[in-house]
Amino acid sequence: MQLKNYQEDIVLKAIEIALEDKPELLRDSIAANDIAAYVLNRIPARYIMSERGFTRLAVEHWDDGDDSIGSLFGILMLVNQAVEMIEKRRRPASGASSSSIVFEAEVAPVHNFPQIFGKVVDASTGAPIDGALVTLLSSDSPAASAEPGWPNPFTTQESTHGYYSFWPAPVRDSAETRTFGFVLRVEHPDFRPESREVTVTTCCEFSIHDHIDGEGMLDLETVSLNRIVPRPV
């Protein structure tokens, strides 16, 4: 068996899943390659030389257990972000500014946030909820994103099985550690809304993160929404 970056197969499969309802993009080889390059440049390479290595990594990515969700979810989220960026490039400019924050390249103290993800489910069935609007609030406004392609609010989709993700923009600060408070708000027309507080403690660094850290992602407790029961007439 030749030396191979197994992540390439995982990413190509994830692209197929994400583009099931966008066949025009899947048929566009340039767009598909752009998506693959975007994702592969943001995840670590995973090389294999044997069937045993293939099996071990396949289980790690595709098994339904909690140990695999960070890597698989991160890849699916990156694919969806790449798709969104490509679709925005193809749309006429509307004059709206991006909500992400861009810092200059000089060395300065900064607090980076981890990627944040979680799941929205039906409280009565445990099934993932598609079409839930999830917002990460900072000071009563949607938190700015670290990079384009991380929408806030985020709408859960069938392709991500009810999961959502955010990547808050870094904050310039020289304090050794800081604790930041956010509010997670989840809404859906068929369910009662839910809100919960989220705190993130960060350490001062001297470079801005530009990649997904599968080990450092913050997995929030699953949000269970209660369906709205119509009142009897």
SVG drawing of the C-alpha trace seen along z (x, -y; Angstrom):
<svg xmlns="http://www.w3.org/2000/svg" viewBox="-63 -49 68 53">
<polyline fill="none" stroke="black" stroke-width="0.4" points="0.0,0.0 1.3,-3.5 1.7,-6.3 -1.6,-8.1 -3.2,-11.0 -6.4,-9.4 -8.0,-12.8 -8.4,-13.3 -10.9,-10.4 -12.8,-11.6 -13.0,-15.2 -14.2,-14.0 -16.9,-11.9 -17.9,-14.8 -18.2,-17.0 -20.5,-14.5 -22.7,-14.5 -22.8,-18.3 -23.5,-18.8 -26.3,-16.2 -28.8,-19.1 -26.3,-21.2 -25.6,-19.0 -24.5,-21.9 -21.5,-22.5 -20.7,-18.8 -20.4,-18.7 -18.2,-21.8 -14.7,-20.3 -13.1,-23.7 -15.6,-24.4 -15.2,-20.9 -11.4,-21.2 -11.7,-24.7 -13.8,-23.1 -11.4,-20.2 -8.3,-22.5 -10.0,-24.8 -10.8,-21.9 -7.5,-20.0 -5.5,-23.2 -7.2,-23.5 -7.0,-19.9 -3.9,-17.8 -2.8,-15.2 -3.3,-11.6 -1.0,-9.2 -1.5,-5.4 0.6,-2.6 -1.6,0.5 -5.1,1.9 -4.8,1.7 -4.1,-2.0 -7.1,-2.5 -9.5,-0.6 -8.3,-2.4 -8.8,-5.9 -12.1,-4.8 -13.5,-3.9 -12.2,-7.1 -14.0,-9.2 -17.2,-7.3 -18.1,-5.5 -21.1,-7.0 -19.3,-7.2 -18.4,-10.5 -14.7,-10.0 -15.2,-10.5 -17.6,-13.4 -14.9,-16.2 -13.0,-15.2 -16.0,-14.2 -18.0,-17.2 -15.1,-19.6 -14.6,-18.3 -18.4,-18.6 -18.5,-22.1 -15.4,-23.2 -17.0,-21.7 -20.2,-23.7 -18.2,-26.9 -16.3,-26.4 -19.5,-25.9 -21.0,-29.1 -17.9,-31.1 -18.0,-29.9 -21.7,-30.7 -21.1,-34.2 -18.3,-34.7 -20.7,-33.8 -23.4,-36.2 -23.3,-39.9 -21.8,-42.0 -24.5,-43.5 -22.3,-46.1 -22.8,-44.3 -19.7,-44.1 -18.4,-40.8 -19.1,-40.2 -15.6,-38.7 -12.8,-40.7 -9.4,-40.9 -6.3,-41.9 -3.0,-43.1 -0.1,-40.7 2.0,-42.3 2.9,-40.3 0.6,-41.4 -1.1,-39.7 -4.4,-38.1 -7.0,-35.7 -8.1,-33.0 -11.4,-31.2 -11.9,-27.5 -14.4,-26.4 -17.7,-25.8 -20.2,-23.2 -23.3,-21.4 -26.5,-19.7 -30.2,-20.6 -32.7,-17.7 -36.4,-17.1 -36.9,-16.7 -39.6,-14.0 -37.9,-11.9 -34.2,-12.7 -34.1,-13.2 -31.9,-16.0 -33.8,-19.2 -33.3,-20.7 -34.0,-24.4 -33.2,-25.5 -31.8,-29.1 -28.9,-29.1 -27.2,-32.4 -24.1,-32.9 -24.6,-36.3 -22.0,-38.6 -23.3,-41.7 -26.8,-41.0 -25.4,-40.9 -24.3,-38.0 -20.6,-37.4 -18.3,-38.3 -16.7,-35.4 -13.0,-34.6 -13.2,-33.9 -15.7,-34.2 -17.8,-31.1 -18.7,-30.7 -22.3,-32.2 -23.8,-33.5 -26.7,-32.9 -26.3,-29.3 -29.2,-27.3 -29.0,-23.5 -29.1,-21.4 -29.9,-17.8 -26.3,-17.3 -25.0,-18.0 -27.6,-16.0 -28.8,-18.9 -25.3,-20.2 -24.2,-23.8 -20.8,-25.5 -19.3,-28.9 -15.8,-30.3 -15.7,-33.7 -13.2,-36.3 -10.1,-36.7 -9.8,-39.6 -6.7,-41.7 -5.8,-41.7 -2.6,-41.3 -4.2,-39.7 -2.7,-36.3 -6.2,-34.7 -9.7,-35.9 -13.2,-34.4 -15.7,-35.5 -19.4,-35.1 -21.8,-34.3 -25.4,-33.4 -26.6,-30.6 -30.1,-31.2 -31.9,-28.4 -35.2,-29.1 -37.5,-27.1 -41.1,-27.9 -42.3,-24.5 -40.5,-24.5 -40.2,-26.6 -37.0,-28.7 -34.1,-27.9 -31.2,-30.1 -28.2,-29.2 -25.1,-30.8 -21.7,-29.8 -18.4,-30.7 -15.0,-30.3 -11.7,-30.9 -8.7,-31.7 -5.0,-32.3 -2.9,-35.1 -1.1,-34.1 1.0,-36.0 -0.5,-34.6 -4.0,-34.3 -5.2,-30.8 -6.1,-30.0 -6.9,-26.4 -9.4,-24.0 -8.0,-22.2 -9.9,-18.9 -8.6,-18.4 -9.5,-21.9 -13.0,-22.3 -15.6,-23.1 -18.5,-20.6 -21.6,-22.2 -24.3,-20.2 -27.1,-19.1 -30.0,-21.5 -33.4,-19.7 -36.3,-21.7 -39.9,-21.1 -42.4,-21.0 -45.2,-23.6 -48.5,-21.8 -51.5,-23.6 -54.2,-24.6 -57.5,-22.8 -60.1,-24.9"/>
</svg>
